[in-house]
Amino acid sequence: GMKVVKHIKSNAIVVVKDEQTLGIGGGQTNRIDAAHLALRGALKGSVLASDGFFPFDDVVRAAHAAGISAILQPGGSIQDQASIDACDELGLAMVFSGRRHFKH
């Protein structure tokens, strides 16, 4: 997912499964709009990758509702704990890459 998302204009979110890109949401003014675009192609068990951190749990909850099983994001928000708590509550895996790929 990060191999694709780093080439998309920010805010960018990509949904992948089995090495196939299923959804791309890019060039949006906020991460939740990018997520809604990308999640249209989600299948159960897909992975969501983002070029920016999640300061709120809204993307995590939308991802769960769409069948996402894991999230890859850079982390680094002072409010990362909200996303961590939502993932724990919903049973989602989340990995912080420590790398942002913002393109404006």
C-alpha positions, 0 to 999 in steps of 0.5 A, a space after each residue: 500500500 505504501 508503494 502506491 500511496 506515496 505517489 498519490 497527491 495528499 491527502 492520500 489513502 489506498 486500499 489493497 489486498 493480495 498485492 492488488 490496489 482496490 481503491 485510491 482516494 487522493 487529492 482531498 482536503 481532508 483524510 476522511 474524504 480520501 478514505 471514503 473514496 478509497 474504501 469504495 473498493 474495499 473487500 473484507 480483509 483489505 489493508 488501508 495505507 495512508 500518507 498522513 497520520 490520523 488525529 481522530 478515530 474517524 478513519 479507523 471506524 470507517 475502515 472497520 465498517 468497510 471490512 478493513 483488517 489492518 491499517 498502515 499509517 505514519 503516526 506522529 499525531 499528538 492524538 495517536 492514542 485515539 486511533 490506537 484505542 479505536 483499533 483495539 476496540 474494533 480488533 484492527 491491526 495498526 502499524 506506524 511506519 514513521 514515514 510521511 509521504 505528503 505530496 501537495 
